[in-house]
Amino acid sequence: MLTNTPTPAASAVRAAPDRQVIARLQHSAIFHSYQAAFETLFGLPLTLRPAGSFRFPLQGSTKANPFCVLMSEANKTCSACLQLQQRVEQEATVAPKTLECFAGLSESAVPLHVGSKVIGYLQTGQVFLKTPTHAGFMAFVRQLSEWGAHFDQAALKAAYFGGRVLAKPQHEAIINLLTIFAEHLSALGNRVMIQDTPTETPCVTRARTYIADHYKEPMRMVEVAKAVHTSSCYFCKLFRRATGLTFTEYVVRVRLESVKEMLLKPHVRVSEAAYAAGFQSLSQFNRTFRRIEGESPSGYRDRLPAPPASPSHSTRRAA
């Protein structure tokens, strides 16, 4: 019987662009700089992971909690940690979420959005949000015993009580900082998708250049394929494989980046920016902007920093 349930292969194809964005952000200089500063300042691990990757996102960090590293060595505790990752992801769809594991430590995930879609998470944690107690430790030991997981109790106790404890205001401040950074990374996501990579074919690089030179004009894929000396069918497959986007979606994102750049100028109206960037319909532009950016063009402009006030007169932004 035929159903509309997507196959794993189809889901992977749809997820590929999002994972490519996260992968490039993971390797970006801005993320590495922020990660190093965050871990040095707070002594906590910080990772960026794509949505749907249920692994130990904080393992491998030099700031990973030794207790959590110890727990990952047993299958049952490993499974419990993975279940926590899944719960965090299911609940951190709109705003940051902090959940407590079976051992009493907390992990937090801050979502990265492209429009209304979550493409990844900034994750930190492995901390106590209240001082651990002997009673809590013994309850934890009993749980391990029921699972058949055996550890050296002296080493386990030292690692458990050696865990970091954060006061509620400090934890909230850390999550607020990560939320601000997540918004910045989300904004970079669209730009990342339209940047070339060192490993792509010359054909794709030439196509990106052609699009960058002509995106303000009406453009069809057949014209670009002809310009880079290949067939439309082959170009379609090659371009999507390299960028993770269809030709049409790629051109839309190039145009949106142009609009966002023009909106930095207070005297430029939203409609003027849309038409100047190559959009033929204002209603279609508004729908596209909201789908990709998660807000209206006017809402986006309202969040931009105000321009410096002129000594002689104030400048009002064009709506």
CORRAUR-V121187 format. One record per backbone hydrogen bond with DSSP energy under -0.5 kcal/mol. CO is the residue of the C=O (numbers start at 1). NH is the residue of the N-H. If there is no record, write none. Layout:
CO;NH  CO;NH
//
This chain:
7;11  8;12  9;13  10;14  11;15  12;16  13;17  15;19  16;20  17;21  18;22  19;23  20;24  21;25  22;26  23;27  25;28  28;32  29;33  30;34  31;35  32;36  33;37  34;38  35;39  36;40  37;41  38;42  39;43  45;125  47;123  49;121  50;53  52;54  53;55  55;57  56;59  58;61  61;64  63;45  65;69  66;70  67;71  68;72  70;73  71;74  74;78  75;79  76;80  77;81  78;82  79;83  80;84  81;85  82;86  83;87  84;88  85;89  86;90  87;91  88;92  91;93  97;109  99;107  101;104  105;101  106;126  106;127  107;99  108;124  109;97  109;111  110;122  112;119  112;120  114;117  117;114  117;119  119;51  120;112  121;49  121;123  122;110  123;47  124;108  127;106  128;166  133;137  134;138  135;139  136;140  137;141  138;142  139;143  140;144  141;145  142;146  143;147  144;148  144;149  145;148  148;150  151;153  152;156  153;157  154;158  155;159  156;160  157;161  158;162  160;163  164;128  167;171  168;172  169;173  170;174  171;175  172;176  173;177  174;178  175;179  176;180  177;181  178;182  179;183  180;184  181;185  182;186  183;187  184;188  185;189  186;189  186;190  187;191  188;192  189;193  190;194  191;194  192;195  197;200  201;205  202;206  203;207  204;208  205;209  206;210  207;211  208;212  209;213  210;214  211;215  214;217  220;223  220;224  221;225  222;226  223;227  224;228  225;230  226;229  231;235  232;236  233;237  234;238  235;239  236;240  237;241  238;242  239;243  240;244  246;250  247;251  248;252  249;253  250;254  251;255  252;256  253;257  254;258  255;259  256;260  257;261  258;262  259;263  261;264  262;265  264;266  265;268  266;318  267;269  269;273  270;274  271;275  272;276  273;277  274;279  275;278  281;285  282;286  283;287  284;288  285;289  286;290  287;291  288;292  289;293  290;294  291;116  292;115  296;300  297;301  298;302  299;303  300;303  300;304  301;304  313;310  314;316
//
